[in-house]
Amino acid sequence: MARQRPDRVPVMCQMSIGHMLLRTGTPPPELWFDRGAFAAALLDLRARYAFDGILVSLHGHAPDWGRRVLRWTRGETEDVVDWRDGGRTVFPHDDLPRPTPSDAPAPPALAAFDPDRMPDRLDYIPVSPGLRFAIDPEHPYDVLDDILERAGGRFSVHGEVTSPFDYFLDLFGFSGGFLALAEDPDRARAVLERLADGVSRIAAEQAARGADAIKISSPFAGAGFISPGHYRDFVRPYERRVAAAARGAGVFAYTHTCGAIGDRLEMIAEAGVDGIECLDPPPLGNVELEDALRRLPGLFVKGNIDPVNTLLFGSPETIEADARRRLAAGAARGGYILSTACSIAPHTPPEHVEMLAGLAEETAVRESEF
């Protein structure tokens, strides 16, 4: 990440909740809500796959979450939890939970929304549409502390924050949020400013706890969602503030944007980040690694293995060929971390993932022979 040349290309993939569930056997509600179970699953799979880093994608677990459970029904493919407040959450054994009703309240109208009345501190993570992870105010970073302690400096530990733009879409809904950019851009910017305040605070606080890097998750900022012009106006300025907060606290910052981002690589770099992830290749996206490495000379690059067509459905032979191509390109340029473009898909065979670290080690040995 410092753009120095390591002894070999590092390997670090983000793990989906579904993959963690299937490969650790952790009961789904525990993996989601229990800090110890979540940390153990991350650490166990990192060790199994010999990754050089680990991403702590959720934080703020409430230690008393079990007291809210009225009934926990276990099934073959999903568990169902009925809560004392009348809600219900379905927990698939290979995917994110589905709360009923949604954790997210009905979206307000931007025209009647007062940005000045927004709270100073964000108290949830917008994991996906309709799904929020509440941040316990008394235990916001306990899981990060646990993992840092167990890491002991042996591997890199990354915190995660969510882009202000993603919070914006979560707040106003996708239809309302995207329309608001065109209908009331000034008010949208005012809301994004407040959201950037909150996200920047979380980034700085995670850095202060000892995280080695902060990932800015920005999944809805690719070409499939917004134009380059809207990216410049409504994403880049606010992610720049978040990156500055992390870097100001002395750690690296990098942006994670899914899908087609070939038309905005330079704009992402202009947000002041140290690196970029996912770099989805065709057909998931439109980025070829060699082109990205050429266009981003000052940044580290993480990703580019197709998690679906290569790692999930590929054969050992096609996975090896694909990984070796990326290792060769990354090693030659430096500042590269071998990774899936996005998360490891839930049903990916573990032996496919296990290949990556071994190939990186072999590449280092072969390079040293020259």
Stockholm file with secondary structure:
# STOCKHOLM 1.0

chainA/1-370         MARQRPDRVPVMCQMSIGHMLLRTGTPPPELWFDRGAFAAALLDLRARYAFDGILVSLHGHAPDWGRRVLRWTRGETEDVVDWRDGGRTVFPHDDLPRPTPSDAPAPPALAAFDPDRMPDRLDYIPVSPGLRFAIDPEHPYDVLDDILERAGGRFSVHGEVTSPFDYFLDLFGFSGGFLALAEDPDRARAVLERLADGVSRIAAEQAARGADAIKISSPFAGAGFISPGHYRDFVRPYERRVAAAARGAGVFAYTHTCGAIGDRLEMIAEAGVDGIECLDPPPLGNVELEDALRRLPGLFVKGNIDPVNTLLFGSPETIEADARRRLAAGAARGGYILSTACSIAPHTPPEHVEMLAGLAEETAVRESEF
#=GR chainA/1-370 SS CCSCCCSSCCBCCCBCHHHHHHHHCCCHHHHHHCHHHHHHHHHHHHHHHTCSEEEECCCCCCTTGGGGEEEEECCSSEEEEEETTSCEEEEETTSCCEEESCSSCCCCCGGGCCGGGSCSSCCEEEEETTEEEECCTTSTTHHHHHHHHHHTTSSEEEEEEECHHHHHHHHHCHHHHHHHHHHCHHHHHHHHHHHHHHHHHHHHHHHHHTCSEEEEECTTCSTTTSCHHHHHHHTHHHHHHHHHHHHHTTSEEEEEECSCCTTSHHHHHTTTCSEEEECCCTTTSSCCHHHHHHHCTTSEEEEEECIIIIIITCCHHHHHHHHHHHHHHHHHHCCEEEEESSCBCTTCCHHHHHHHHHHHHHHHHHHHTC
#=GC SS_cons         CCSCCCSSCCBCCCBCHHHHHHHHCCCHHHHHHCHHHHHHHHHHHHHHHTCSEEEECCCCCCTTGGGGEEEEECCSSEEEEEETTSCEEEEETTSCCEEESCSSCCCCCGGGCCGGGSCSSCCEEEEETTEEEECCTTSTTHHHHHHHHHHTTSSEEEEEEECHHHHHHHHHCHHHHHHHHHHCHHHHHHHHHHHHHHHHHHHHHHHHHTCSEEEEECTTCSTTTSCHHHHHHHTHHHHHHHHHHHHHTTSEEEEEECSCCTTSHHHHHTTTCSEEEECCCTTTSSCCHHHHHHHCTTSEEEEEECIIIIIITCCHHHHHHHHHHHHHHHHHHCCEEEEESSCBCTTCCHHHHHHHHHHHHHHHHHHHTC
//
